[in-house]
Amino acid sequence: MVQVFIQKKKFSKEQLINKLKLLKKNNQNLKIYIKGDKKLNYGKVMDLMNLINRSGFKKVALVTKLK
């Protein structure tokens, strides 16, 4: 799994799942935005999105930087 940060704090896979479930419990309408390095493998992004979906989030968006 790739390195995952929430507000500059690094999370392991297990920590991430727990944090996302807690966030979802506190705000049912919360949206997740993913920002990653352009060199990151697409499959890794999909793995992360799958993990986020399994944590209860259905609103997930990818953030891009326009040139």
Helices and strands as residue ranges (DSSP letters): E 4-6, E 9-11, H 13-26, E 32-34, H 42-54, E 60-62
